[in-house]
Amino acid sequence: MTDFDDNLRVPLLDLEPIHQPIREHLRQAVVSVLESNRFIGGPEVERFEREAAAYCGASFAVGVSSGTDALIVSLMALGIGNGDEVIVPSFTFFSTAGSVRRIGAQPVFCDIEPGTFNLDVRSVERLITKRTKAVIPVHLFGQCADMNAIAGISEKYGLKVVEDAAQAIGAEFNGRKAGTFGDTGCFSFFPSKNLGSIGDAGMVITNDPELADRIRLLREHGASRRYYHSMVGGNFRLDAIQAAALTVKLSYLEQWHLQRVANAGAYSAAFADLQERDLLSIPVQAPQRKHVFNQYVIRVRDRDRLQEYLGNKGIGTAVYYPIPLHLQECFQNLGCAEGSLPESEKAAHEVLALPVFPGLTDAQRSKVIAAVHDFLQVR
């Protein structure tokens, strides 16, 4: 057994090394909003939208209240609703399918590729029916789905594409940023994301000016001016304080990505011997992808015992996600039986996310590596 420094804690995520160097810059941005007394919309939101659109390589960005609301308002703007079907992966965060149900449509669950955890494009076509109106590929853990294949299928069948890029701002496929391939790209700025706000926030990007206008209208209860409503929308607005903080943090995003990629590379190099011995699987980086590692996720058959062991050593981990969506209680009326999506179900039993955040020290990373080796080699 390896000796560990029990006093060295390794949280799954530590925002302190991210925020501490830019604390004063963030404070000034927040104070500026407080002094302006413009808390909803206004110049801070407009500035963030411009800079975020430029970063993503999109024509338009519309700030919204959360990543979930980005999905909901996108589906609403595309006219998807009652009686429609939307193909979604089963192995993802709940809001991907929950947003479909929220607007009255039916999620149709698709299995995943075992390597990337992304939508299995080979399975998509056989799920399409006359009621299918859209597909939502999820760029899970910070790596893009196969957008060439998805674009081909959507063009063939006339489907809308809503990219769920909640975990993947800055990720690339064939040199293009996540979110720019579909009709819309949806982002979450939950504080734990690569680009995290100081509360809840989200964004929709698009290259379609009419769609951008419709999304702006829908986020304001369908009103282009106060009390005059041309459609039923919702309150999906981005707070000015969140926009100001995000503008500050956006300028550091690529620097933080480099640290995440370096941490992921160090893990993968250190775990290569364990993978060769079939004791774990390291993340697969597919060709033509830039992975930004919102999470670094290994696969381990004895996942639960490894997680317990690491926790006892002061190392934080997380399971994304323990139950695939097609087996969630709220979707049981859709008739998906256990065993129907085997790769999603297998992943749910094997995945474990390790700390990969910017500011992770060499000592912390070394402790994680040593502890994983220790458990898997003596179990």
Secondary structure, 3 states (H helix, E strand, C coil): CCCCCCCCCECCCCCHHHHHHHHHHHHHHHHHHHHHCCCECCHHHHHHHHHHHHHHCCCEEEEECCHHHHHHHHHHHCCCCCCCEEEEECCCCCHHHHHHHHCCCEEEEECECCCCCCECHHHHHHHCCCCEEEECCECHHHCCCCHHHHHHHHHHHCCEEEEECCCCCCCEECCEECCCCCCEEEEECCCCCCCCCCCCCEEEEECCHHHHHHHHHHCECCEEECCEECCCCCECECEHHHHHHHHHHHCCHHHHHHHHHHHHHHHHHHCHHHHHCCCCECCCCCCCEECCCCCEEEECCCHHHHHHHHHHCCECCECCCCCCHHHCHHHHHHCCCCCCCHHHHHHHHHEEEECCCCCCCHHHHHHHHHHHHHHHHHC
